Amino acid sequence: LNLDGMTSAADVGLEMPKKCLDGTRMEILQEIVDWIHDTGVNSPRIFWLHGQAGKGKSAIAHTIALWSKNVGELGSCFCFARDRQSEHREEKMFTTIARDLADQDPAFRRALSRVFANNRSLMATPDIIQQWEKLLLGPISQVASGITRRIVVVVDALDESGLEPSRSHILSVLGSRQATKLPSNFRLLMTSRPLRDIRDGLSGARHVKSMSLDDVPVAFTERDIRLFVSLKIGDLEGIGENEVSQIAQKADGLFEWARLACEFIGLNATGEMVKERFNSCVGRASGEGNVLLDNMYRAILQSVVSTRPTAVMRFRSVMRQVLYTLEPLPVGGLNAMRRHFSHKHNDFNVAIVLHFMGPLLSGVTDHIVAVRPLHVSFYEFLTNPSRSGKYFVDELDIQVELATAAFLVLHGGLCFNICRLESSYLLNSEVPHLAERVKAKISPHLSYSCCFWAKHLQATKFDAVLAGHVKDLVGSEKMLFWFEAMSLLGIL
């Protein structure tokens, strides 16, 4: 019954801070709960909730996941993220769901173990079709009669899996009649933007219940945004019910715009009163959708980034590192990598930029937390020159810089028996407190360099200096130390 060799994704589950504010989205949440409770034979097994960026899809997904957990019905919660595409989470979605179900239900675990006993290679297969048929649909069909509770699986932000091919097999499975074979007490809630391939894959399927957040009555959405804004900035001087209502009306149903508006109004700007910032915010609130969000991103950046060319250059340099790093790093990790950048104009502490970016990025105040855009729309804004203008962030030479930094971090950080293990005769699974040792001895930037030096190298043109770094790594004992580190990190 040991499933340790089974491929699964880490850090993809429920995040309670992302849930809806209490008292908001009640009608939508109730409709989803009613669907979960309707376990009739002909009831749709899949609920597809979709809407444009900023509508609050993820908040609803995490709220349903939390509710399901509290009533003992959450089977699994699996979240995609734009800045974790290098992990190929789409190849691990069904295996992770199956692993979660096995951890909760002994009968499902036994059924899954029998599958692996007959074909152990399935534990690590990237074949999504086989994962669905052999690891999920097959075992759950075998034990369905013995499971009396409802099983709720939440999949958030499928559109952030990557390009269309990354999710084509998932859509082919979920959109096919095979999904109708799921037990009547199995429910899968999935959220995404209404991208063409997802819409084509799911629309029209009788076993898929589709709901667009764009169709929610304006009155309901404005009411919820009004409550959100009131709690965020209602206590500020000059902000009353009238101002709160204006923001709710201007938001065009975008909770993300409302959040950004509250951040903008609450910024401590020298010589400006709150009411003046409110007037500036409302005055900029023109357009809808991405245009509305872009105007707010621009307003916040104009408030926190100096107009001096050097300041703008440093902003773009730091954001280039944040956006093109293949796995988010905390501030300390970003600085540790940056110290090895070859261009001297990049030699500065990222905190001089990130310290002011709290409205837009995580990890700014808590330096243990990875730095990443709080919303995918900010990434899309920065990487589109027609939308971001002078704040546009291109790749430029960042791949060379990150590859160089990775090699130098490996050179300085890799060593024999890096975790100071007492014996080399034990399997990793037999070493007491190995995870704590790895965390203490292998820093985030060393772990990153171990995992991604090759990907950054692959993204560069031939460079003699980089070629020298490759030779130094593969032609020395450091390569053996790299294998050891990768094993300890669970990659090999």
C-alpha positions as CSV (number, residue, x, y, z in Angstrom):
1,L,0.0,0.0,0.0
2,N,3.1,2.3,-0.2
3,L,2.5,5.0,-2.7
4,D,5.7,7.0,-2.2
5,G,6.8,6.4,-5.8
6,M,3.6,7.9,-7.2
7,T,4.0,11.2,-9.1
8,S,2.1,14.1,-7.6
9,A,2.3,17.8,-7.5
10,A,3.3,19.8,-4.4
11,D,1.8,23.1,-3.2
12,V,-1.3,22.9,-5.4
13,G,-4.0,22.7,-2.8
14,L,-6.5,24.8,-0.8
15,E,-5.3,28.2,0.3
16,M,-7.7,29.6,2.9
17,P,-6.7,33.3,2.5
18,K,-8.0,33.1,-1.1
19,K,-11.6,32.3,-0.1
20,C,-14.4,34.8,-0.6
21,L,-15.1,37.4,2.0
22,D,-17.9,36.2,4.3
23,G,-21.3,37.3,3.1
24,T,-20.3,37.7,-0.6
25,R,-21.0,35.6,-3.7
26,M,-23.8,33.9,-1.8
27,E,-26.0,33.2,-4.8
28,I,-23.2,31.6,-6.8
29,L,-21.9,29.6,-3.9
30,Q,-25.5,28.3,-3.2
31,E,-25.9,27.2,-6.8
32,I,-22.7,25.2,-6.7
33,V,-23.7,23.7,-3.3
34,D,-27.1,22.7,-4.7
35,W,-25.3,21.1,-7.7
36,I,-23.1,19.1,-5.3
37,H,-26.1,17.9,-3.3
38,D,-28.0,16.8,-6.4
39,T,-26.6,13.3,-6.7
40,G,-29.2,12.1,-9.2
41,V,-28.0,9.7,-11.9
42,N,-28.5,12.3,-14.7
43,S,-27.0,15.2,-12.7
44,P,-23.9,16.7,-14.4
45,R,-20.7,15.4,-12.8
46,I,-18.7,18.5,-13.9
47,F,-19.4,22.2,-13.1
48,W,-17.4,24.6,-15.3
49,L,-17.3,28.2,-13.8
50,H,-15.8,30.7,-16.2
51,G,-15.3,34.4,-16.6
52,Q,-12.7,37.0,-17.5
53,A,-9.6,37.8,-15.4
54,G,-10.4,39.5,-12.1
55,K,-14.0,38.2,-11.7
56,G,-13.2,36.2,-8.6
57,K,-13.2,32.7,-9.9
58,S,-10.3,31.5,-7.7
59,A,-12.0,32.9,-4.6
60,I,-15.1,30.9,-5.3
61,A,-13.1,27.8,-6.0
62,H,-11.2,28.0,-2.7
63,T,-14.4,28.8,-0.8
64,I,-16.1,25.7,-2.2
65,A,-13.0,23.6,-1.4
66,L,-13.0,24.9,2.2
67,W,-16.7,24.3,2.6
68,S,-16.3,20.8,1.3
69,K,-13.4,20.2,3.6
70,N,-15.3,21.4,6.6
71,V,-18.2,19.0,5.9
72,G,-15.8,16.1,5.1
73,E,-16.5,15.9,1.4
74,L,-13.3,17.4,-0.2
75,G,-11.6,14.8,-2.3
76,S,-8.9,17.0,-3.7
77,C,-8.1,20.6,-4.6
78,F,-5.7,21.2,-7.5
79,C,-4.7,24.7,-8.6
80,F,-2.8,25.7,-11.7
81,A,-0.6,28.9,-11.6
82,R,0.9,30.9,-14.5
83,D,4.3,31.1,-12.8
84,R,4.6,27.4,-12.1
85,Q,4.2,26.2,-15.7
86,S,7.7,24.8,-15.7
87,E,6.4,22.1,-13.3
88,H,4.1,20.7,-15.9
89,R,1.3,20.4,-13.4
90,E,-1.1,19.2,-16.1
91,E,0.9,15.9,-16.2
92,K,0.3,15.5,-12.5
93,M,-3.3,16.6,-12.1
94,F,-5.0,13.2,-12.2
95,T,-2.2,11.5,-10.3
96,T,-2.4,14.1,-7.5
97,I,-6.2,13.8,-7.3
98,A,-5.9,10.0,-7.1
99,R,-3.2,10.2,-4.4
100,D,-5.4,12.6,-2.4
101,L,-8.4,10.2,-2.7
102,A,-6.1,7.3,-1.7
103,D,-5.0,9.1,1.4
104,Q,-8.6,9.5,2.5
105,D,-10.3,6.3,1.5
106,P,-8.7,2.9,2.4
107,A,-10.8,1.0,-0.2
108,F,-9.7,3.4,-3.0
109,R,-6.1,3.0,-1.8
110,R,-6.3,-0.7,-2.1
111,A,-7.8,-0.5,-5.6
112,L,-5.0,1.8,-6.6
113,S,-2.4,-0.4,-5.2
114,R,-3.7,-3.3,-7.2
115,V,-3.3,-1.3,-10.3
116,F,0.4,-0.5,-9.5
117,A,1.0,-4.2,-8.5
118,N,0.1,-5.1,-12.1
119,N,1.9,-2.2,-13.8
120,R,4.3,-0.2,-11.6
121,S,5.3,2.1,-14.4
122,L,1.9,3.8,-14.0
123,M,3.1,5.4,-10.8
124,A,5.2,7.9,-12.8
125,T,3.5,7.9,-16.2
126,P,3.0,11.3,-17.8
127,D,0.3,9.8,-20.0
128,I,-2.8,11.8,-19.0
129,I,-5.2,9.3,-20.7
130,Q,-3.8,6.4,-18.8
131,Q,-3.8,8.4,-15.6
132,W,-7.5,9.1,-16.0
133,E,-8.5,5.6,-17.0
134,K,-6.2,3.5,-14.8
135,L,-5.6,5.6,-11.7
136,L,-8.9,7.5,-11.3
137,L,-11.9,6.2,-13.2
138,G,-11.1,2.5,-12.8
139,P,-10.4,2.5,-9.0
140,I,-13.2,4.8,-8.1
141,S,-15.7,2.8,-10.2
142,Q,-14.6,-0.3,-8.3
143,V,-15.2,1.2,-4.8
144,A,-18.1,3.6,-5.6
145,S,-20.8,1.4,-4.0
146,G,-18.9,1.5,-0.7
147,I,-18.5,5.3,-0.6
148,T,-21.6,6.9,0.9
149,R,-20.3,10.5,1.2
150,R,-20.1,13.0,-1.7
151,I,-16.6,13.5,-3.2
152,V,-15.9,17.0,-4.3
153,V,-12.8,17.7,-6.5
154,V,-11.9,21.4,-7.2
155,V,-9.6,22.3,-10.1
156,D,-8.8,26.0,-10.3
157,A,-7.4,28.1,-13.1
158,L,-7.1,25.5,-15.8
159,D,-6.3,28.3,-18.3
160,E,-3.0,28.9,-16.5
161,S,-1.7,25.4,-17.3
162,G,0.2,26.9,-20.3
163,L,-0.4,26.8,-24.1
164,E,-3.3,24.9,-25.5
165,P,-1.5,21.6,-26.0
166,S,-0.7,21.5,-22.2
167,R,-4.4,20.8,-21.4
168,S,-5.7,19.2,-24.6
169,H,-5.7,15.7,-23.1
170,I,-7.4,16.9,-19.9
171,L,-10.1,18.5,-22.0
172,S,-10.5,15.5,-24.2
173,V,-11.1,13.3,-21.2
174,L,-13.4,15.7,-19.3
175,G,-15.4,16.6,-22.3
176,S,-15.9,13.0,-23.5
177,R,-18.7,10.6,-22.5
178,Q,-16.1,8.8,-20.3
179,A,-16.7,11.4,-17.7
180,T,-20.3,10.2,-17.4
181,K,-19.0,7.0,-15.9
182,L,-18.0,8.8,-12.8
183,P,-20.1,7.8,-9.8
184,S,-23.2,9.9,-9.1
185,N,-21.7,11.2,-5.8
186,F,-18.6,12.5,-7.6
187,R,-18.4,16.2,-8.4
188,L,-15.7,18.1,-10.2
189,L,-15.7,21.9,-10.0
190,M,-13.4,23.5,-12.5
191,T,-12.7,27.2,-13.1
192,S,-11.0,29.0,-16.0
193,R,-11.2,31.9,-18.3
194,P,-13.4,31.1,-21.3
195,L,-10.5,30.4,-23.7
196,R,-11.4,29.0,-27.0
197,D,-10.0,25.5,-26.5
198,I,-11.6,25.1,-23.1
199,R,-14.9,26.4,-24.4
200,D,-14.8,24.1,-27.4
201,G,-13.8,21.1,-25.2
202,L,-16.5,21.6,-22.6
203,S,-19.4,23.5,-24.1
204,G,-22.3,21.4,-25.2
205,A,-21.4,18.3,-23.2
206,R,-24.5,17.1,-21.3
207,H,-22.5,16.0,-18.3
208,V,-20.9,19.5,-17.9
209,K,-22.9,22.3,-16.2
210,S,-21.6,25.7,-17.4
211,M,-21.9,29.0,-15.6
212,S,-20.4,32.3,-16.7
213,L,-19.6,35.0,-14.0
214,D,-20.4,37.5,-16.7
215,D,-24.1,36.4,-16.5
216,V,-24.3,37.1,-12.7
217,P,-26.8,40.0,-12.1
218,V,-25.0,43.3,-11.8
219,A,-26.9,44.1,-8.6
220,F,-25.5,41.0,-6.9
221,T,-21.9,41.7,-7.9
222,E,-22.0,45.4,-7.0
223,R,-23.5,44.5,-3.6
224,D,-20.6,42.1,-2.9
225,I,-17.9,44.5,-4.2
226,R,-19.5,47.2,-2.0
227,L,-19.1,45.0,1.1
228,F,-15.5,44.2,0.1
229,V,-14.5,47.8,-0.4
230,S,-16.3,48.9,2.8
231,L,-14.3,46.5,4.9
232,K,-11.0,47.4,3.1
233,I,-11.1,51.2,3.2
234,G,-14.4,52.2,4.8
235,D,-12.6,53.5,7.9
236,L,-10.3,55.9,6.0
237,E,-11.0,59.6,6.3
238,G,-13.1,60.9,3.5
239,I,-14.5,57.5,2.5
240,G,-18.2,57.0,3.1
241,E,-21.0,55.1,1.7
242,N,-21.2,57.3,-1.4
243,E,-17.5,56.7,-2.2
244,V,-17.8,53.0,-1.6
245,S,-20.7,52.8,-4.0
246,Q,-18.9,54.7,-6.7
247,I,-16.0,52.2,-6.6
248,A,-18.4,49.3,-6.7
249,Q,-20.1,50.8,-9.8
250,K,-16.8,51.6,-11.5
251,A,-15.4,48.1,-10.9
252,D,-17.5,46.6,-13.8
253,G,-17.8,43.4,-11.8
254,L,-14.0,43.0,-11.4
255,F,-13.1,42.1,-7.8
256,E,-9.4,42.5,-8.7
257,W,-10.0,46.0,-9.9
258,A,-11.8,46.8,-6.6
259,R,-8.9,45.4,-4.7
260,L,-6.4,47.4,-6.6
261,A,-8.5,50.5,-6.2
262,C,-8.5,50.0,-2.4
263,E,-4.7,49.6,-2.5
264,F,-4.2,52.7,-4.6
265,I,-6.5,54.8,-2.3
266,G,-4.7,53.5,0.8
267,L,-1.2,54.2,-0.4
268,N,0.8,56.6,1.7
269,A,1.7,59.3,-0.8
270,T,3.4,62.4,0.5
271,G,1.2,65.5,0.4
272,E,-1.9,63.7,-0.8
273,M,-5.1,63.2,1.1
274,V,-7.2,60.0,0.9
275,K,-10.1,61.8,-0.8
276,E,-7.7,63.2,-3.5
277,R,-6.5,59.7,-4.2
278,F,-10.1,58.5,-4.4
279,N,-10.9,61.2,-6.9
280,S,-7.8,60.2,-8.9
281,C,-8.8,56.6,-8.9
282,V,-12.4,57.2,-9.9
283,G,-11.3,59.6,-12.6
284,R,-9.1,56.9,-14.2
285,A,-11.8,54.3,-14.1
286,S,-12.7,54.2,-17.8
287,G,-13.2,51.2,-20.0
288,E,-13.9,47.7,-19.0
289,G,-12.1,44.3,-18.5
290,N,-8.4,44.5,-19.2
291,V,-8.5,48.2,-20.0
292,L,-9.9,48.9,-16.6
293,L,-7.3,46.7,-14.9
294,D,-4.5,48.2,-17.0
295,N,-5.4,51.8,-16.0
296,M,-5.2,50.8,-12.4
297,Y,-1.9,49.0,-12.8
298,R,-0.5,52.1,-14.5
299,A,-1.8,54.3,-11.7
300,I,-0.2,52.3,-9.0
301,L,3.1,52.0,-10.8
302,Q,3.1,55.8,-11.4
303,S,2.7,56.2,-7.6
304,V,5.4,53.8,-6.5
305,V,8.0,53.9,-9.3
306,S,10.0,57.2,-9.8
307,T,9.9,58.8,-13.2
308,R,13.7,58.9,-13.2
309,P,15.2,56.7,-16.0
310,T,17.4,54.8,-13.6
311,A,14.4,54.0,-11.3
312,V,12.4,52.7,-14.3
313,M,15.4,50.7,-15.5
314,R,15.8,49.1,-12.0
315,F,12.0,48.3,-11.9
316,R,12.2,46.6,-15.2
317,S,15.3,44.7,-14.2
318,V,13.8,43.3,-11.0
319,M,10.5,42.5,-12.6
320,R,12.3,40.8,-15.5
321,Q,13.9,38.5,-12.9
322,V,10.6,37.9,-11.1
323,L,8.7,37.1,-14.2
324,Y,11.2,35.0,-16.0
325,T,12.4,33.0,-13.0
326,L,10.9,29.5,-13.6
327,E,9.9,29.0,-10.0
328,P,9.2,31.9,-7.7
329,L,11.9,32.8,-5.2
330,P,11.8,34.8,-2.0
331,V,13.6,38.2,-1.7
332,G,16.8,36.5,-0.3
333,G,16.9,34.0,-3.2
334,L,16.4,36.7,-5.8
335,N,19.3,38.7,-4.3
336,A,21.5,35.7,-4.0
337,M,21.0,35.0,-7.8
338,R,21.4,38.7,-8.7
339,R,24.8,38.9,-7.0
340,H,26.1,36.7,-9.8
341,F,24.6,38.7,-12.7
342,S,27.3,39.8,-15.1
343,H,26.1,43.4,-15.8
344,K,27.0,45.9,-13.1
345,H,23.9,47.9,-13.5
346,N,22.0,44.9,-12.1
347,D,24.1,44.9,-8.9
348,F,21.6,46.2,-6.4
349,N,19.2,44.9,-3.7
350,V,15.9,44.0,-5.2
351,A,14.2,45.4,-2.0
352,I,14.7,49.0,-3.3
353,V,12.0,48.1,-5.9
354,L,10.0,45.4,-4.2
355,H,9.5,47.2,-1.0
356,F,6.9,49.4,-2.6
357,M,5.2,46.7,-4.7
358,G,3.0,45.2,-2.0
359,P,-0.3,46.0,-3.8
360,L,0.9,43.9,-6.8
361,L,3.3,41.2,-5.5
362,S,3.4,38.6,-2.8
363,G,6.5,38.1,-0.7
364,V,7.3,41.8,-0.4
365,T,6.9,42.1,3.4
366,D,7.3,38.5,4.4
367,H,10.7,37.5,3.0
368,I,10.1,33.8,3.5
369,V,7.3,33.9,1.0
370,A,8.1,33.7,-2.7
371,V,7.8,36.9,-4.8
372,R,5.1,36.5,-7.5
373,P,2.3,38.6,-9.1
374,L,-0.8,38.5,-7.0
375,H,-2.9,38.2,-10.1
376,V,-2.1,36.7,-13.6
377,S,-3.4,39.9,-15.2
378,F,-0.4,41.9,-13.8
379,Y,1.9,39.4,-15.6
380,E,0.0,39.8,-18.8
381,F,0.0,43.6,-18.4
382,L,3.8,43.8,-17.9
383,T,4.7,41.5,-20.8
384,N,2.5,43.2,-23.4
385,P,4.1,46.4,-24.7
386,S,0.9,47.9,-26.1
387,R,-0.6,47.6,-22.6
388,S,2.2,48.5,-20.3
389,G,4.2,51.2,-22.3
390,K,7.3,52.3,-20.4
391,Y,6.8,49.6,-17.8
392,F,7.0,46.8,-20.4
393,V,9.2,43.9,-19.3
394,D,10.9,41.9,-22.0
395,E,13.3,38.9,-21.7
396,L,16.3,40.9,-22.9
397,D,19.4,39.1,-21.5
398,I,17.7,37.6,-18.4
399,Q,18.2,34.0,-19.6
400,V,22.0,34.4,-19.9
401,E,22.0,36.2,-16.5
402,L,20.0,33.4,-14.8
403,A,22.0,30.7,-16.4
404,T,25.3,32.3,-15.3
405,A,24.0,32.9,-11.8
406,A,22.8,29.3,-11.5
407,F,26.2,27.9,-12.5
408,L,28.0,30.2,-10.0
409,V,25.5,29.3,-7.2
410,L,26.1,25.6,-7.9
411,H,29.9,26.1,-7.9
412,G,29.8,27.8,-4.5
413,G,27.0,25.8,-2.9
414,L,27.4,22.1,-3.9
415,C,29.5,19.9,-1.7
416,F,29.9,16.3,-0.6
417,N,27.2,15.1,1.7
418,I,25.5,18.5,1.7
419,C,22.9,17.5,4.3
420,R,25.5,15.9,6.6
421,L,23.9,12.5,6.7
422,E,25.3,10.0,9.2
423,S,25.1,7.1,6.8
424,S,25.1,6.6,3.0
425,Y,23.5,3.2,3.3
426,L,20.0,4.4,4.0
427,L,17.3,5.2,1.5
428,N,16.2,8.8,1.5
429,S,12.8,7.5,2.9
430,E,14.6,6.0,5.8
431,V,16.5,9.1,6.9
432,P,14.9,10.7,10.0
433,H,13.7,14.3,9.4
434,L,15.2,14.4,5.9
435,A,12.8,17.2,4.8
436,E,14.0,19.5,7.6
437,R,17.6,18.8,6.8
438,V,17.1,19.5,3.1
439,K,15.4,22.8,4.0
440,A,18.2,23.8,6.3
441,K,21.1,22.9,4.1
442,I,19.8,23.5,0.6
443,S,18.8,27.2,0.2
444,P,16.0,28.2,-2.1
445,H,18.4,29.7,-4.7
446,L,20.6,26.6,-4.6
447,S,17.6,24.4,-5.0
448,Y,16.4,26.6,-7.9
449,S,19.9,26.4,-9.6
450,C,20.0,22.7,-9.3
451,C,16.6,22.3,-10.9
452,F,16.7,24.9,-13.6
453,W,20.3,25.6,-14.8
454,A,19.7,23.5,-17.9
455,K,16.4,25.1,-18.9
456,H,18.0,28.6,-18.7
457,L,21.0,27.4,-20.6
458,Q,18.7,25.9,-23.3
459,A,17.0,29.3,-23.7
460,T,20.3,31.1,-24.6
461,K,22.4,31.3,-27.7
462,F,25.9,29.9,-27.6
463,D,28.1,31.9,-25.2
464,A,31.7,31.0,-24.5
465,V,31.5,32.0,-20.9
466,L,28.5,29.8,-20.3
467,A,30.2,27.0,-22.2
468,G,33.0,27.3,-19.7
469,H,30.6,27.0,-16.8
470,V,29.1,23.9,-18.3
471,K,32.5,22.3,-18.6
472,D,33.4,23.2,-15.1
473,L,30.2,21.6,-13.8
474,V,30.1,18.3,-15.8
475,G,33.9,17.8,-15.8
476,S,34.3,17.9,-12.0
477,E,33.1,16.2,-8.8
478,K,30.5,19.0,-8.6
479,M,28.4,16.9,-11.0
480,L,28.3,14.1,-8.5
481,F,27.3,16.5,-5.8
482,W,24.6,17.8,-8.1
483,F,23.2,14.3,-8.5
484,E,23.2,14.0,-4.7
485,A,21.3,17.3,-4.2
486,M,18.8,16.4,-6.9
487,S,18.1,13.1,-5.1
488,L,17.7,14.8,-1.8
489,L,15.3,17.3,-3.4
490,G,13.2,14.4,-4.7
491,I,13.8,15.2,-8.4
492,L,15.9,12.1,-9.1
